Amino acid sequence: MSKKSRAWIPVWAIIIASVFIAFEYGKVPPAAPNMMEVLGISYTTQGLMMTMFSIAAVVMALFGGALMDRFGARKVVSIALIVSIVGNIAGLFWTSDVGILVTRALEGCGYGAAMTAGPGIIAMWYEPKKRGLANGVWGANVGFAMMIVTLSATPIMENGNWTGMWVFGLVGAVLAFLLVIVCVKAPAESERKDLEESAGGKEDSEKHGVLWGYLAPLSLLSAVMFFLVGGSTDAFNAFTIPFLNVENGWSEGAANLCATIAAAGMLVGGTAMGLVLARTKDKGMLLFVDMLVCAIGLFLWFNLDIGVVGTYVVAFVLGCFLGAAPTVFFAMAPEVARSPKTVGAATAVVVLGQNGGTLAVPAIVGMILDSAGYGAAAIAIGALSLAACAICLFAFRRIYNKSNRSTLE
């Protein structure tokens, strides 16, 4: 098998593995009502189940990035996935509140490691012009996983209880582990496609401390932007159904369909952005325009009153732009690293921004909703996205373009 033809195996293995391990993230909402009935968990515990998972993913991303730079992605991700599998199995039996939260933290380890490894593996095997489809699908991986979980949850819950979703997540984790251990590997040093593109060029990372890779300016700026616009997207996802169902009086089915249409838009936008990004020179401007459209859409979303069909159309279009932003952040992570040997650390910082936004922004928006309503919430998430636009235009784009010029020289 030629070098060119075998490159797709590790790349698509980590992409598919990331979809499988994301089942662990998405299994809780469908199972939660039954868990409340059978196990007696509270709403607080239900929320903490997602929080513990995300915290573990953040911690794993931070430490895992440096470990991957040193020991390789396959070893680190495989071990983290084993931890997730153990946590999942334990969660089927350790059903006290403490047990549920501890096992959810264990499950988050594999998710955090896989999400950190993907962009670096894609960059190692594909040169920038050939990463479009892979980066696009990677940016939409969690959304794709959520759709699979949602579609699978109905028959599972109709014919069983919450343990069915845990078994579903376990199957996903095992499949992810098998894909990683069998198929994921790095190319030989002489065959790597990412050695000349990082912002730091050929600078030797070994003479610097561990934090050097984490403190790359462009990585930090990417993380802040991802925190702002990604967190706003999570708030959009979290409160769209209540807004339509409770605030606007839509039926539950119509509100759920609107959320599904928005999710479909995110998948389309994420995949399309990967193809566009690979052919765009001024990537900073592309990111700015995308986030500006997101900001405008978010300012308007919780104030819409244009009928069902019109709302569906807006939901799909806005979903396309919201789904495109993560593709850019993940695709550019290897490029904004200080050196090829710190790609894992740079990606970890970006993942930290993503998960930080998931943890913080929906909670803040929820408090705004309780005190001031949806109009104020729309202003909040729109303003956060505008702040990301300002960072992109006045800081990130300038530094990124300057780094590219110096690398070419």
N, C-alpha and C positions, 0 to 999 in steps of 0.2 A: 504494500500500500504506500503510495507517495506521501511525502510530508504534507502536501497541500490537501490531499483528500482525507488524511487522518485528523486534521485540525478540528473538524466539526465534532468529533467524538467527545473530547473533554469539555468543549464549550457548551454544547447542547446538553451534556450530562449534568453540568452544574446548573444550567437554566431549569431543566426539568426537575432536578433535585430541589431547587429552591421553591418550585411550585408545590412539590409533595410536602416539604417540611412546613410550608405555610398553612397546610391543613390544621396544624397544631394551633396556629393563631386564630383561625376562623371557626374552630369547632365549638367555642364557648357560647356565642349568642344563640344558636339553635337549641343547644342543650340546656341553657340556663333556666327556662321555665320549669322543666321537669326536675332539674336539680333542686330548685326551690321547693318543689312539692315533695320530692322523695327524701332529699337530704336535709331540707330545712335551712338552706343557706339564705342569707339576707341579700338585699340589693348592694349593701356595702361590700360583702364578700364577692359578689358577682363582679363588681367594678375592680376590686383588688386582684381578681384572677387575671384580668387583662394587664393591670399595672405591674404585677410581679413578673409576668411573661416579658413585658417590654423592658423592665429594669434589667432583667437577666440578659436580654438581647443586647442592651447598651453595654453592659459590663463585658460581655463576651466579645463584642465588636472592638472595644477599646484594647483589651488584652490580646484578643485573637489576632488583631492586625499586626502587632509586633511579632507575635509567635509565628504567623504565616510568613512574614518576611524572613524569619530565621530558619524555620523548620519545613516550610512548604504548606500549601493549602490543603492537600489531601490528608496529611496526618492530622492537622488541627481540626479540620471540619469533620473528619471521621470520628475522632474522639468526642467532639461536641455532640454529634448526632447520637452516639452511643449513650451519652448522658441524657439526651432527650428521650430516647427509647426507654431507658430505665425509669425516668420520671413519669412517662406515660403509663407504664405497667404499674408502677407504685400507686399512681393516682386512681386506678381502678379499685384499689383495696383500702388505701389510706384516705378515708372520706370525711374526716373531721375538717373543720375550717382551716386549722393549721396545716394539716396534711395536704389539703387541696392547694393551698398557697405555696407550700414548699415544692410540691411536684410541678406546679405551673412554672416556677422559677427554673427548675431543671429542664423543662421542655423548651424554655426560651433560649437555652444555650445553643442548641443546634441551629435554630432559626437565625440567631445573631451571627454565628460563624459563617453560615452559608451565604447570607446577604453581604457579608464583608468580602468573601472570597470571589464572588462572581465577576465583578468588573475587572479585577486584576487578571483573572484567568482568560477572559475575553481579550484583553489587551495583549497578553503574552502570545496568543496564538494567531490573532488577526491584526494586520496592519490597519491604520485608521480608516482608510477608504472602504474596507471590507467588513467593518464592524456594524454597519447600519442596522441590519435586520436583527442581529444578536443583541445589540444594545437596546433596540426598540422593544423586543420581546422581554428582555430583562427588566426594563422599566415598568412593564405591565404584569410582571409575574405574580405579585400578590393579588392584584385584581382578578387575574385569571383563576388563581387558587380559590378566591372567595366565591366566584361564580360556581365552581365545581362543588364547593362545600354547600352552598345554598341549594343547588339543585339536588344534591345527594341527601340533604338533611330531611326533607319531607318524607321519603319512603323509610329512611332509617328510624325517625322518631315515631312514625305511624305504626311501625312494627316492633318497637322496642322502647328503650328508655335512654337516658343520657349516656349509659355505657356504650351504646352503639356508636355515638360520635367519638368517644375515646378510642374505641377499636379502629374506627375510620382514621383518626389521627395517627394511631400506632402503625397502621399499614403504610400511611404516607411516610412516616419517619423511617421505617425499615427500608422502603423502596429508595428513599433519598440516600440512606447509608450505602446500600448496595451500588447505586449509581456512582457515588463518590469514590468508594473504595476500589471499584473495578475500572472505572473509565476516566476519572479526573487525574490529570498529571500535568506538570509543567514541561514545556519543550526544553531541549538542550539550550545552554546559554547562547550558543552561536545562532540558534534559530529563533530566539525571542524577537517579537516585533515591537516591543515597547521600550527598548533600551535607549533610543535616541529622542524620545518625545517628551519626557517629563520636564517639568519647569526647571529643575535643577541640573539638567543635562547629565554630564558624566561625573558630577561631584561625588566624591567618595563618602558614603554615609557612615562608614565604620569609624571615622575619626570623630564623629559626633555622638552625643548621648542618645538614649532611647527617645527622649522627647522631641528631638530634632525633626523626626519624620511626622510627628503628630502636630507640630506647630508650624507647618507650612502655611504661609499667609493665604494662598488661594484655597487650600483645603478648609481653613477656618472660615473664610468668607462663604464658601459653598455650604458649609454646615449651617451657618447662620441663615442664609437664604432658604435652605431646605427646611429649617426649623419654622420659619415664618410662613412660607407658601405651602409647605407640606402640612403643617399644623392647621392652617386655614382650610385645606382640603379635607383633613380629617373631621374638622368641625362641620363642614358642608355635608360630609357623609353621615355624621352622627345625628344631625338635627333636621335633615331634609324631610324624612318621613313624619316626624312629629309636627313640623311646620305645615306640611300639606294636609295631614290627617286631622290634627287637633286645631291648628290655627285657622286653616282655610276650609275645613269641613269636608275634605275629600274622603272617599271610602278608603279603607285600609289597603284593598287590592290596587286601587289606582295610585295611591302613594307609593306602595312597594314597586309597582311597575315603573314609576318615574325614577326611583332610585336605581333600579336595574338598568334603565336606559342610560342614566348618567354613568353607571359603571361600564356599560358597553362602550360609551364614548371614550372613557379613560383608556380602555384597551386599544381602541382604534388610534387614539392620539399618541399613546406611548409607543406603539409599533411604528406609526408613520414618522414620528419625530426621530427615531433611530435612523431611518433612511435619509431624512432631510439633513440631519446633523452631520452625517458622514460626508456630505457634499457641500457643506457650508464652511467658508473660511472664517467669517466673523461670528464665532459661536456665542460670544458674549452678547452681541446684539440680538441674536436669535432668541437667547434665553430671556433677555429683557422684554422683547416684544411678547413672547408667550406669557410671561408673568404679568405684564401690563393688561393683557386681555383677561387673564384670571382675576386680577384685581377689579376690573370694571364689572365682570360678571358676578363676582362675589358681593360687590356693593349693591347690585341690583337684585340678587337672587331672593333674599328674604323679604323683598318688597314687591315681588311679581304678583300680578293679578290679571293674567292674560288668557285664562281658560286652560282647559286640560291639554289640548293639542299643542297650543303655543308653548306651554310649560315643558312639554315633552321635547319639543324641538330645542328650546334653550338648554334644557338639561343635557341633551346629547352634545351640543356644540360646546357648552362650558366644560363638560366632562372630557372632551377631546383635549382642550388646552390644559386642564388640571392634570390629566394623565401624562401629558408630554413633558412637564417639568421634571419629574423624577428620572426620566430617561436621560435628560441632559446632565443632571447631577451625577448619576452613576457612570455615564459614559465618559465624562470628563475627569473623573476621580484619578485615573492613572496619569492623565496629562498634567494635573496640577500638583502631583507629588514632587517632592524635592529631588528624588532620584529614583531610578528603577527599583532599588532595594527597599524603598519605603512606600511602595504602592499600597501594601496592606495597611500601614498606619494611616495613610491619606484617606483610603476608603473607609477605615474605621471612624475617622472624624466625621465624614459625610453621613455615615449610618447613625452616628451619635446625634447629629442634627435632626435627622429624620425621626428617630425615636423620641428625642426630646420634644419635638413639636407634637408628636402623637400623645405624649403624656400631659403636656402643659396646656396647649391651646384649646382643645375641646372642653377641658375643665374650666378654663377662664371664660370661654364663651357661654358655658352652661350657667355660670354665676351671673353673667350679664343678662342672660335670658330671664333668670329668676327675678332680677331687680328692675330691668328696663325694657325687656321685650325684644322681638325679632328685628325691629328697625335698628336698634343700638347694636345688636349682634352683627348685622350686615355691615355697619360702619366699622366695627372692630376687625372682622376678617378681611374686609377690603383694605383697611389701613395697614394691616400687617403685610399683606401682599404688596402694597405700594412701597412699604419700607424695603422689602426685598428687591423691588425694581430699582430703588435709589442706590442700594448697595451694589447691585449689578452694574448700573450705568456709570457711577462715579468712582467705584473702587475696583470691583472684580474685573470688569472688561478692560480697564486701563492696565492693570497689572498683568493680566493674562496676555494681552497683545504685546506688551513690552517684553514679557518672558519669551514669547514666540519669536520676536524679532532678534533677541539676543541669542537664542538657540540656533536660529538660521545663520547668524553671523559667525 
